[in-house]
Amino acid sequence: MEQSTSVLFVCLGNICRSPTAEAVFKQKAAAAGLDLVIDSAGTHGYHIGNPPDKRSQAAGIERGYSFKGLKCRRVEQEDFEKFDYILAMDNSNLSNLREMSSPQYHNKIKLFLEFANVDGANLQELEVPDPYYGGKRGFELVLDLIEQASDGLIAHIKAL
Ligand code: 4NP
């Protein structure tokens, strides 16, 4: 049997942006009938074992996404071998991932928002801004960007 395409979302803390991406993309992939391996992790280990940030959960749940069972973990070396797509939320995550990994894996590491325009959208942003120290609007923007990039990534994977 052919192995499922696998996607790892990565941010700094794995409590705001990447778990949101995991929750949104899991739901959208299931709705699109795609059977994928989907996970998230952080480049740094400030919150290992914790559930996603309450503000991220509140904003996501309001839009119908589930954060059940998600727990913060750090990126591990095996992730670079295991996942087909390793998608960073911002340029700092991207450069950290490249520094952590052997060059043979660098082609898997991309900015998530590179996929935002695959299905015809016209998004200018390439980074999902860190909402941790800001207000509620930051969490809504995270969701807006992630929903758009998830739709694009689904279109991309469907076309493979
Ligand atoms: P995230 O947000 O990278 O989207 O999960 C952050 C979470 C925690 C911290 C920074 C960003 N922190 O400094 O603890």
Backbone and ligand atoms as CSV (ligand in chain L), in Angstrom:
chain,resi,resn,atom,element,x,y,z
A,1,MET,N,N,0.834,-1.200,0.000
A,1,MET,CA,C,0.000,0.000,0.000
A,1,MET,C,C,0.874,1.258,0.000
A,2,GLU,N,N,0.442,2.220,-0.777
A,2,GLU,CA,C,1.206,3.471,-0.821
A,2,GLU,C,C,1.069,4.205,0.504
A,3,GLN,N,N,2.165,4.793,0.959
A,3,GLN,CA,C,2.108,5.515,2.244
A,3,GLN,C,C,1.400,6.849,2.095
A,4,SER,N,N,0.657,7.244,3.158
A,4,SER,CA,C,-0.028,8.539,3.124
A,4,SER,C,C,0.988,9.668,3.068
A,5,THR,N,N,0.615,10.746,2.371
A,5,THR,CA,C,1.406,11.976,2.420
A,5,THR,C,C,1.374,12.501,3.854
A,6,SER,N,N,2.517,12.993,4.324
A,6,SER,CA,C,2.591,13.452,5.712
A,6,SER,C,C,3.023,14.912,5.784
A,7,VAL,N,N,2.414,15.625,6.722
A,7,VAL,CA,C,2.630,17.067,6.849
A,7,VAL,C,C,2.901,17.403,8.311
A,8,LEU,N,N,3.991,18.119,8.566
A,8,LEU,CA,C,4.307,18.591,9.915
A,8,LEU,C,C,4.304,20.121,9.910
A,9,PHE,N,N,3.482,20.718,10.770
A,9,PHE,CA,C,3.453,22.173,10.910
A,9,PHE,C,C,4.364,22.569,12.071
A,10,VAL,N,N,5.159,23.629,11.844
A,10,VAL,CA,C,6.142,24.005,12.858
A,10,VAL,C,C,6.087,25.509,13.148
A,11,CYS,N,N,6.068,25.839,14.461
A,11,CYS,CA,C,6.244,27.236,14.885
A,11,CYS,C,C,7.274,27.246,16.013
A,12,LEU,N,N,7.317,28.339,16.753
A,12,LEU,CA,C,8.303,28.445,17.827
A,12,LEU,C,C,7.892,27.597,19.037
A,13,GLY,N,N,6.698,27.856,19.576
A,13,GLY,CA,C,6.301,27.245,20.846
A,13,GLY,C,C,5.432,26.017,20.746
A,14,ASN,N,N,4.851,25.749,19.557
A,14,ASN,CA,C,3.866,24.663,19.361
A,14,ASN,C,C,2.682,24.771,20.330
A,15,ILE,N,N,2.318,26.020,20.647
A,15,ILE,CA,C,1.072,26.180,21.421
A,15,ILE,C,C,0.080,27.129,20.747
A,16,CYS,N,N,0.521,27.926,19.797
A,16,CYS,CA,C,-0.425,28.849,19.130
A,16,CYS,C,C,-0.597,28.512,17.644
A,17,ARG,N,N,0.395,28.855,16.817
A,17,ARG,CA,C,0.196,28.770,15.366
A,17,ARG,C,C,0.187,27.347,14.830
A,18,SER,N,N,1.201,26.531,15.181
A,18,SER,CA,C,1.253,25.193,14.555
A,18,SER,C,C,0.141,24.251,15.032
A,19,PRO,N,N,-0.285,24.281,16.310
A,19,PRO,CA,C,-1.444,23.445,16.653
A,19,PRO,C,C,-2.718,23.933,15.969
A,20,THR,N,N,-2.827,25.253,15.765
A,20,THR,CA,C,-3.978,25.780,15.018
A,20,THR,C,C,-3.947,25.242,13.591
A,21,ALA,N,N,-2.755,25.256,12.983
A,21,ALA,CA,C,-2.633,24.717,11.620
A,21,ALA,C,C,-2.987,23.228,11.603
A,22,GLU,N,N,-2.525,22.494,12.623
A,22,GLU,CA,C,-2.843,21.060,12.695
A,22,GLU,C,C,-4.362,20.853,12.786
A,23,ALA,N,N,-5.031,21.612,13.652
A,23,ALA,CA,C,-6.477,21.450,13.844
A,23,ALA,C,C,-7.253,21.820,12.575
A,24,VAL,N,N,-6.883,22.944,11.965
A,24,VAL,CA,C,-7.594,23.404,10.757
A,24,VAL,C,C,-7.349,22.438,9.599
A,25,PHE,N,N,-6.081,22.074,9.407
A,25,PHE,CA,C,-5.745,21.230,8.245
A,25,PHE,C,C,-6.333,19.823,8.394
A,26,LYS,N,N,-6.345,19.288,9.621
A,26,LYS,CA,C,-6.957,17.964,9.839
A,26,LYS,C,C,-8.419,17.994,9.401
A,27,GLN,N,N,-9.119,19.020,9.814
A,27,GLN,CA,C,-10.550,19.079,9.483
A,27,GLN,C,C,-10.775,19.286,7.989
A,28,LYS,N,N,-9.983,20.165,7.376
A,28,LYS,CA,C,-10.162,20.440,5.944
A,28,LYS,C,C,-9.753,19.236,5.100
A,29,ALA,N,N,-8.681,18.536,5.517
A,29,ALA,CA,C,-8.235,17.356,4.761
A,29,ALA,C,C,-9.293,16.256,4.833
A,30,ALA,N,N,-9.865,16.069,6.010
A,30,ALA,CA,C,-10.911,15.045,6.160
A,30,ALA,C,C,-12.119,15.405,5.301
A,31,ALA,N,N,-12.495,16.690,5.310
A,31,ALA,CA,C,-13.649,17.134,4.512
A,31,ALA,C,C,-13.379,16.945,3.024
A,32,ALA,N,N,-12.092,17.018,2.628
A,32,ALA,CA,C,-11.721,16.849,1.216
A,32,ALA,C,C,-11.511,15.373,0.865
A,33,GLY,N,N,-11.694,14.499,1.855
A,33,GLY,CA,C,-11.550,13.065,1.606
A,33,GLY,C,C,-10.114,12.601,1.492
A,34,LEU,N,N,-9.166,13.386,2.038
A,34,LEU,CA,C,-7.750,12.996,1.986
A,34,LEU,C,C,-7.350,12.301,3.274
A,35,ASP,N,N,-6.634,11.189,3.133
A,35,ASP,CA,C,-6.149,10.454,4.301
A,35,ASP,C,C,-4.667,10.769,4.467
A,36,LEU,N,N,-4.355,11.709,5.339
A,36,LEU,CA,C,-2.983,12.198,5.485
A,36,LEU,C,C,-2.491,11.988,6.908
A,37,VAL,N,N,-1.164,11.988,7.082
A,37,VAL,CA,C,-0.575,12.032,8.426
A,37,VAL,C,C,-0.280,13.501,8.722
A,38,ILE,N,N,-0.861,14.021,9.807
A,38,ILE,CA,C,-0.774,15.457,10.113
A,38,ILE,C,C,-0.359,15.633,11.571
A,39,ASP,N,N,0.680,16.459,11.781
A,39,ASP,CA,C,1.170,16.656,13.149
A,39,ASP,C,C,1.725,18.082,13.252
A,40,SER,N,N,2.100,18.488,14.471
A,40,SER,CA,C,2.751,19.785,14.641
A,40,SER,C,C,3.798,19.683,15.740
A,41,ALA,N,N,4.745,20.624,15.714
A,41,ALA,CA,C,5.834,20.636,16.695
A,41,ALA,C,C,6.415,22.041,16.760
A,42,GLY,N,N,7.215,22.286,17.811
A,42,GLY,CA,C,7.868,23.588,17.975
A,42,GLY,C,C,9.377,23.463,17.879
A,43,THR,N,N,10.026,24.536,17.458
A,43,THR,CA,C,11.494,24.496,17.393
A,43,THR,C,C,12.094,24.644,18.795
A,44,HIS,N,N,11.318,25.197,19.746
A,44,HIS,CA,C,11.827,25.380,21.102
A,44,HIS,C,C,10.897,24.697,22.104
A,45,GLY,N,N,11.447,24.388,23.264
A,45,GLY,CA,C,10.709,23.517,24.188
A,45,GLY,C,C,10.188,24.191,25.429
A,46,TYR,N,N,9.597,25.392,25.283
A,46,TYR,CA,C,9.128,26.117,26.468
A,46,TYR,C,C,7.900,25.479,27.117
A,47,HIS,N,N,7.094,24.764,26.342
A,47,HIS,CA,C,5.765,24.357,26.838
A,47,HIS,C,C,5.495,22.869,26.622
A,48,ILE,N,N,6.526,22.041,26.620
A,48,ILE,CA,C,6.368,20.622,26.278
A,48,ILE,C,C,5.299,19.954,27.149
A,49,GLY,N,N,4.411,19.203,26.495
A,49,GLY,CA,C,3.358,18.464,27.202
A,49,GLY,C,C,2.088,19.268,27.437
A,50,ASN,N,N,2.152,20.578,27.199
A,50,ASN,CA,C,0.968,21.414,27.459
A,50,ASN,C,C,-0.006,21.383,26.282
A,51,PRO,N,N,-1.298,21.612,26.571
A,51,PRO,CA,C,-2.265,21.759,25.474
A,51,PRO,C,C,-2.043,23.108,24.787
A,52,PRO,N,N,-2.662,23.305,23.609
A,52,PRO,CA,C,-2.538,24.600,22.936
A,52,PRO,C,C,-3.020,25.750,23.820
A,53,ASP,N,N,-2.493,26.938,23.538
A,53,ASP,CA,C,-2.856,28.171,24.247
A,53,ASP,C,C,-4.387,28.345,24.260
A,54,LYS,N,N,-4.918,28.739,25.406
A,54,LYS,CA,C,-6.382,28.887,25.556
A,54,LYS,C,C,-6.964,29.861,24.550
A,55,ARG,N,N,-6.198,30.916,24.225
A,55,ARG,CA,C,-6.703,31.926,23.278
A,55,ARG,C,C,-6.797,31.341,21.873
A,56,SER,N,N,-5.800,30.491,21.506
A,56,SER,CA,C,-5.850,29.824,20.196
A,56,SER,C,C,-7.026,28.867,20.137
A,57,GLN,N,N,-7.214,28.130,21.230
A,57,GLN,CA,C,-8.329,27.175,21.268
A,57,GLN,C,C,-9.669,27.892,21.162
A,58,ALA,N,N,-9.825,28.984,21.932
A,58,ALA,CA,C,-11.104,29.704,21.927
A,58,ALA,C,C,-11.415,30.212,20.519
A,59,ALA,N,N,-10.413,30.813,19.863
A,59,ALA,CA,C,-10.636,31.374,18.517
A,59,ALA,C,C,-10.932,30.258,17.518
A,60,GLY,N,N,-10.215,29.152,17.630
A,60,GLY,CA,C,-10.400,28.045,16.679
A,60,GLY,C,C,-11.719,27.314,16.892
A,61,ILE,N,N,-12.055,27.093,18.162
A,61,ILE,CA,C,-13.309,26.382,18.478
A,61,ILE,C,C,-14.503,27.198,17.967
A,62,GLU,N,N,-14.384,28.527,18.071
A,62,GLU,CA,C,-15.453,29.394,17.569
A,62,GLU,C,C,-15.695,29.188,16.067
A,63,ARG,N,N,-14.641,28.795,15.358
A,63,ARG,CA,C,-14.800,28.522,13.915
A,63,ARG,C,C,-15.030,27.032,13.625
A,64,GLY,N,N,-15.201,26.251,14.693
A,64,GLY,CA,C,-15.592,24.852,14.487
A,64,GLY,C,C,-14.465,23.837,14.447
A,65,TYR,N,N,-13.259,24.233,14.864
A,65,TYR,CA,C,-12.133,23.294,14.839
A,65,TYR,C,C,-11.949,22.638,16.209
A,66,SER,N,N,-11.358,21.431,16.197
A,66,SER,CA,C,-11.147,20.693,17.445
A,66,SER,C,C,-9.661,20.617,17.794
A,67,PHE,N,N,-9.353,20.881,19.041
A,67,PHE,CA,C,-7.976,20.830,19.533
A,67,PHE,C,C,-7.781,19.645,20.480
A,68,LYS,N,N,-8.739,18.724,20.458
A,68,LYS,CA,C,-8.724,17.587,21.392
A,68,LYS,C,C,-7.450,16.773,21.249
A,69,GLY,N,N,-6.819,16.500,22.379
A,69,GLY,CA,C,-5.671,15.597,22.392
A,69,GLY,C,C,-4.359,16.224,21.944
A,70,LEU,N,N,-4.367,17.487,21.506
A,70,LEU,CA,C,-3.112,18.087,21.036
A,70,LEU,C,C,-2.234,18.454,22.237
A,71,LYS,N,N,-0.957,18.111,22.113
A,71,LYS,CA,C,0.005,18.381,23.190
A,71,LYS,C,C,1.297,18.887,22.590
A,72,CYS,N,N,1.861,19.890,23.210
A,72,CYS,CA,C,3.088,20.505,22.700
A,72,CYS,C,C,4.259,19.526,22.702
A,73,ARG,N,N,4.951,19.466,21.569
A,73,ARG,CA,C,6.210,18.715,21.523
A,73,ARG,C,C,7.223,19.496,20.701
A,74,ARG,N,N,8.468,19.107,20.858
A,74,ARG,CA,C,9.544,19.758,20.127
A,74,ARG,C,C,9.855,18.989,18.846
A,75,VAL,N,N,10.355,19.676,17.833
A,75,VAL,CA,C,10.796,19.009,16.607
A,75,VAL,C,C,11.936,18.049,16.960
A,76,GLU,N,N,11.869,16.819,16.405
A,76,GLU,CA,C,12.919,15.823,16.638
A,76,GLU,C,C,13.607,15.493,15.315
A,77,GLN,N,N,14.809,14.959,15.401
A,77,GLN,CA,C,15.560,14.624,14.173
A,77,GLN,C,C,14.780,13.671,13.272
A,78,GLU,N,N,14.059,12.711,13.867
A,78,GLU,CA,C,13.304,11.739,13.047
A,78,GLU,C,C,12.239,12.427,12.180
A,79,ASP,N,N,11.768,13.595,12.638
A,79,ASP,CA,C,10.733,14.295,11.867
A,79,ASP,C,C,11.210,14.616,10.444
A,80,PHE,N,N,12.495,14.918,10.310
A,80,PHE,CA,C,13.011,15.316,8.993
A,80,PHE,C,C,12.980,14.149,8.008
A,81,GLU,N,N,13.127,12.950,8.531
A,81,GLU,CA,C,13.037,11.742,7.700
A,81,GLU,C,C,11.573,11.383,7.439
A,82,LYS,N,N,10.764,11.488,8.503
A,82,LYS,CA,C,9.404,10.951,8.483
A,82,LYS,C,C,8.426,11.757,7.626
A,83,PHE,N,N,8.511,13.088,7.680
A,83,PHE,CA,C,7.472,13.914,7.047
A,83,PHE,C,C,7.860,14.342,5.633
A,84,ASP,N,N,6.843,14.378,4.747
A,84,ASP,CA,C,7.054,14.823,3.364
A,84,ASP,C,C,7.108,16.346,3.269
A,85,TYR,N,N,6.262,17.002,4.079
A,85,TYR,CA,C,6.188,18.471,4.077
A,85,TYR,C,C,6.425,18.954,5.500
A,86,ILE,N,N,7.414,19.824,5.676
A,86,ILE,CA,C,7.702,20.394,6.986
A,86,ILE,C,C,7.514,21.902,6.816
A,87,LEU,N,N,6.401,22.412,7.368
A,87,LEU,CA,C,5.936,23.747,6.980
A,87,LEU,C,C,6.052,24.740,8.131
A,88,ALA,N,N,6.906,25.734,7.930
A,88,ALA,CA,C,7.212,26.728,8.946
A,88,ALA,C,C,6.231,27.888,8.883
A,89,MET,N,N,5.932,28.455,10.051
A,89,MET,CA,C,4.997,29.583,10.105
A,89,MET,C,C,5.670,30.905,9.759
A,90,ASP,N,N,6.967,31.050,10.095
A,90,ASP,CA,C,7.653,32.298,9.739
A,90,ASP,C,C,9.102,32.017,9.354
A,91,ASN,N,N,9.775,33.073,8.932
A,91,ASN,CA,C,11.150,32.901,8.436
A,91,ASN,C,C,12.120,32.470,9.521
A,92,SER,N,N,11.837,32.864,10.767
A,92,SER,CA,C,12.694,32.451,11.867
A,92,SER,C,C,12.560,30.936,12.095
A,93,ASN,N,N,11.330,30.420,12.081
A,93,ASN,CA,C,11.121,28.965,12.188
A,93,ASN,C,C,11.830,28.256,11.035
A,94,LEU,N,N,11.720,28.843,9.836
A,94,LEU,CA,C,12.319,28.237,8.638
A,94,LEU,C,C,13.836,28.124,8.791
A,95,SER,N,N,14.475,29.198,9.242
A,95,SER,CA,C,15.933,29.121,9.354
A,95,SER,C,C,16.358,28.218,10.498
A,96,ASN,N,N,15.575,28.196,11.610
A,96,ASN,CA,C,15.886,27.248,12.690
A,96,ASN,C,C,15.805,25.809,12.192
A,97,LEU,N,N,14.767,25.500,11.418
A,97,LEU,CA,C,14.598,24.137,10.896
A,97,LEU,C,C,15.751,23.762,9.974
A,98,ARG,N,N,16.174,24.703,9.149
A,98,ARG,CA,C,17.279,24.411,8.227
A,98,ARG,C,C,18.579,24.172,8.991
A,99,GLU,N,N,18.771,24.947,10.062
A,99,GLU,CA,C,19.986,24.770,10.866
A,99,GLU,C,C,19.989,23.438,11.607
A,100,MET,N,N,18.787,22.976,12.012
A,100,MET,CA,C,18.683,21.737,12.795
A,100,MET,C,C,18.848,20.483,11.958
A,101,SER,N,N,18.715,20.615,10.634
A,101,SER,CA,C,18.565,19.409,9.810
A,101,SER,C,C,19.684,19.269,8.804
A,102,SER,N,N,19.862,18.045,8.355
A,102,SER,CA,C,20.861,17.769,7.335
A,102,SER,C,C,20.357,18.321,5.987
A,103,PRO,N,N,21.280,18.834,5.132
A,103,PRO,CA,C,20.873,19.461,3.867
A,103,PRO,C,C,20.009,18.561,2.989
A,104,GLN,N,N,20.118,17.257,3.144
A,104,GLN,CA,C,19.313,16.358,2.301
A,104,GLN,C,C,17.803,16.542,2.527
A,105,TYR,N,N,17.450,17.162,3.670
A,105,TYR,CA,C,16.025,17.355,3.977
A,105,TYR,C,C,15.534,18.771,3.676
A,106,HIS,N,N,16.432,19.655,3.241
A,106,HIS,CA,C,16.048,21.063,3.123
A,106,HIS,C,C,14.953,21.307,2.088
A,107,ASN,N,N,14.847,20.416,1.102
A,107,ASN,CA,C,13.785,20.603,0.100
A,107,ASN,C,C,12.384,20.341,0.656
A,108,LYS,N,N,12.290,19.691,1.820
A,108,LYS,CA,C,10.981,19.444,2.444
A,108,LYS,C,C,10.527,20.630,3.277
A,109,ILE,N,N,11.453,21.522,3.619
A,109,ILE,CA,C,11.163,22.597,4.573
A,109,ILE,C,C,10.765,23.857,3.805
A,110,LYS,N,N,9.531,24.315,4.053
A,110,LYS,CA,C,9.008,25.465,3.309
A,110,LYS,C,C,8.188,26.348,4.244
A,111,LEU,N,N,7.911,27.576,3.784
A,111,LEU,CA,C,6.950,28.415,4.494
A,111,LEU,C,C,5.537,27.928,4.157
A,112,PHE,N,N,4.715,27.736,5.173
A,112,PHE,CA,C,3.348,27.251,4.950
A,112,PHE,C,C,2.594,28.167,3.981
A,113,LEU,N,N,2.771,29.485,4.142
A,113,LEU,CA,C,1.981,30.417,3.319
A,113,LEU,C,C,2.381,30.404,1.841
A,114,GLU,N,N,3.459,29.699,1.494
A,114,GLU,CA,C,3.767,29.508,0.069
A,114,GLU,C,C,2.616,28.790,-0.640
A,115,PHE,N,N,1.813,28.072,0.131
A,115,PHE,CA,C,0.709,27.328,-0.471
A,115,PHE,C,C,-0.593,28.132,-0.505
A,116,ALA,N,N,-0.560,29.342,0.058
A,116,ALA,CA,C,-1.808,30.095,0.216
A,116,ALA,C,C,-2.447,30.462,-1.119
A,117,ASN,N,N,-1.649,30.607,-2.168
A,117,ASN,CA,C,-2.214,31.073,-3.441
A,117,ASN,C,C,-2.404,29.970,-4.479
A,118,VAL,N,N,-2.196,28.717,-4.059
A,118,VAL,CA,C,-2.280,27.607,-5.009
A,118,VAL,C,C,-3.646,27.535,-5.684
A,119,ASP,N,N,-4.710,27.795,-4.894
A,119,ASP,CA,C,-6.048,27.657,-5.491
A,119,ASP,C,C,-6.636,29.004,-5.911
A,120,GLY,N,N,-5.764,29.928,-6.324
A,120,GLY,CA,C,-6.234,31.149,-6.957
A,120,GLY,C,C,-6.406,32.344,-6.037
A,121,ALA,N,N,-6.094,32.183,-4.751
A,121,ALA,CA,C,-6.171,33.334,-3.838
A,121,ALA,C,C,-5.027,34.308,-4.190
A,122,ASN,N,N,-5.067,35.485,-3.569
A,122,ASN,CA,C,-4.031,36.467,-3.880
A,122,ASN,C,C,-3.486,37.070,-2.589
A,123,LEU,N,N,-2.879,36.218,-1.801
A,123,LEU,CA,C,-2.376,36.637,-0.493
A,123,LEU,C,C,-0.944,37.142,-0.639
A,124,GLN,N,N,-0.666,38.290,-0.032
A,124,GLN,CA,C,0.684,38.869,-0.126
A,124,GLN,C,C,1.605,38.343,0.983
A,125,GLU,N,N,1.028,38.019,2.147
A,125,GLU,CA,C,1.848,37.618,3.296
A,125,GLU,C,C,2.535,36.280,3.052
A,126,LEU,N,N,3.748,36.144,3.574
A,126,LEU,CA,C,4.434,34.844,3.536
A,126,LEU,C,C,4.648,34.269,4.926
A,127,GLU,N,N,4.367,35.092,5.960
A,127,GLU,CA,C,4.583,34.633,7.332
A,127,GLU,C,C,3.280,34.705,8.138
A,128,VAL,N,N,3.084,33.721,9.026
A,128,VAL,CA,C,1.977,33.782,9.991
A,128,VAL,C,C,2.549,34.447,11.243
A,129,PRO,N,N,2.107,35.670,11.575
A,129,PRO,CA,C,2.727,36.392,12.698
A,129,PRO,C,C,2.438,35.729,14.042
A,130,ASP,N,N,3.453,35.749,14.908
A,130,ASP,CA,C,3.328,35.178,16.254
A,130,ASP,C,C,2.291,35.975,17.052
A,131,PRO,N,N,1.200,35.318,17.509
A,131,PRO,CA,C,0.139,36.058,18.214
A,131,PRO,C,C,0.341,36.093,19.726
A,132,TYR,N,N,1.413,35.461,20.227
A,132,TYR,CA,C,1.525,35.145,21.660
A,132,TYR,C,C,1.411,36.372,22.561
A,133,TYR,N,N,2.066,37.463,22.152
A,133,TYR,CA,C,2.078,38.648,23.021
A,133,TYR,C,C,1.058,39.697,22.621
A,134,GLY,N,N,0.173,39.364,21.699
A,134,GLY,CA,C,-0.800,40.360,21.240
A,134,GLY,C,C,-2.208,40.060,21.709
A,135,GLY,N,N,-3.175,40.730,21.102
A,135,GLY,CA,C,-4.583,40.577,21.482
A,135,GLY,C,C,-5.325,39.610,20.579
A,136,LYS,N,N,-6.660,39.625,20.732
A,136,LYS,CA,C,-7.520,38.647,20.051
A,136,LYS,C,C,-7.412,38.726,18.525
A,137,ARG,N,N,-7.200,39.942,18.005
A,137,ARG,CA,C,-7.135,40.096,16.545
A,137,ARG,C,C,-6.014,39.283,15.931
A,138,GLY,N,N,-4.912,39.150,16.682
A,138,GLY,CA,C,-3.785,38.357,16.198
A,138,GLY,C,C,-4.156,36.893,15.997
A,139,PHE,N,N,-4.994,36.391,16.877
A,139,PHE,CA,C,-5.423,34.985,16.781
A,139,PHE,C,C,-6.387,34.788,15.619
A,140,GLU,N,N,-7.204,35.810,15.350
A,140,GLU,CA,C,-8.116,35.740,14.193
A,140,GLU,C,C,-7.322,35.781,12.899
A,141,LEU,N,N,-6.280,36.627,12.856
A,141,LEU,CA,C,-5.435,36.704,11.656
A,141,LEU,C,C,-4.737,35.371,11.418
A,142,VAL,N,N,-4.223,34.750,12.495
A,142,VAL,CA,C,-3.599,33.425,12.386
A,142,VAL,C,C,-4.568,32.447,11.707
A,143,LEU,N,N,-5.815,32.448,12.167
A,143,LEU,CA,C,-6.812,31.535,11.586
A,143,LEU,C,C,-7.090,31.866,10.120
A,144,ASP,N,N,-7.232,33.152,9.801
A,144,ASP,CA,C,-7.501,33.552,8.409
A,144,ASP,C,C,-6.389,33.043,7.482
A,145,LEU,N,N,-5.141,33.277,7.879
A,145,LEU,CA,C,-4.000,32.892,7.032
A,145,LEU,C,C,-3.906,31.375,6.912
A,146,ILE,N,N,-4.104,30.694,8.039
A,146,ILE,CA,C,-3.985,29.230,8.060
A,146,ILE,C,C,-5.104,28.582,7.253
A,147,GLU,N,N,-6.301,29.122,7.321
A,147,GLU,CA,C,-7.404,28.549,6.524
A,147,GLU,C,C,-7.088,28.666,5.033
A,148,GLN,N,N,-6.567,29.818,4.635
A,148,GLN,CA,C,-6.277,30.034,3.217
A,148,GLN,C,C,-5.148,29.114,2.733
A,149,ALA,N,N,-4.086,29.008,3.536
A,149,ALA,CA,C,-2.955,28.150,3.150
A,149,ALA,C,C,-3.357,26.674,3.184
A,150,SER,N,N,-4.264,26.308,4.093
A,150,SER,CA,C,-4.719,24.914,4.150
A,150,SER,C,C,-5.477,24.547,2.882
A,151,ASP,N,N,-6.335,25.450,2.424
A,151,ASP,CA,C,-7.068,25.192,1.177
A,151,ASP,C,C,-6.090,25.018,0.017
A,152,GLY,N,N,-5.061,25.861,-0.016
A,152,GLY,CA,C,-4.067,25.766,-1.086
A,152,GLY,C,C,-3.262,24.478,-1.010
A,153,LEU,N,N,-2.895,24.088,0.203
A,153,LEU,CA,C,-2.115,22.863,0.372
A,153,LEU,C,C,-2.941,21.640,-0.028
A,154,ILE,N,N,-4.230,21.668,0.271
A,154,ILE,CA,C,-5.102,20.567,-0.134
A,154,ILE,C,C,-5.186,20.490,-1.656
A,155,ALA,N,N,-5.334,21.641,-2.295
A,155,ALA,CA,C,-5.369,21.662,-3.768
A,155,ALA,C,C,-4.048,21.124,-4.329
A,156,HIS,N,N,-2.942,21.516,-3.722
A,156,HIS,CA,C,-1.613,21.043,-4.160
A,156,HIS,C,C,-1.486,19.523,-4.007
A,157,ILE,N,N,-1.891,19.000,-2.859
A,157,ILE,CA,C,-1.757,17.556,-2.610
A,157,ILE,C,C,-2.706,16.778,-3.523
A,158,LYS,N,N,-3.887,17.294,-3.756
A,158,LYS,CA,C,-4.831,16.617,-4.659
A,158,LYS,C,C,-4.282,16.515,-6.073
A,159,ALA,N,N,-3.459,17.507,-6.434
A,159,ALA,CA,C,-2.920,17.543,-7.806
A,159,ALA,C,C,-1.658,16.694,-7.958
A,160,LEU,N,N,-1.154,16.115,-6.874
A,160,LEU,CA,C,0.088,15.335,-6.935
A,160,LEU,C,C,-0.079,14.115,-7.833
L,1,4NP,P1,P,3.726,29.864,18.743
L,1,4NP,O1,O,3.649,31.105,19.748
L,1,4NP,O2,O,5.139,29.796,18.235
L,1,4NP,O3,O,2.757,30.236,17.668
L,1,4NP,O4,O,3.309,28.636,19.526
L,1,4NP,C1,C,4.503,31.250,20.847
L,1,4NP,C2,C,4.271,30.535,21.979
L,1,4NP,C3,C,5.101,30.712,23.087
L,1,4NP,C4,C,6.132,31.594,23.035
L,1,4NP,C5,C,6.381,32.302,21.879
L,1,4NP,C6,C,5.560,32.121,20.781
L,1,4NP,N1,N,6.943,31.802,24.170
L,1,4NP,O5,O,7.845,32.647,24.110
L,1,4NP,O6,O,6.744,31.131,25.199
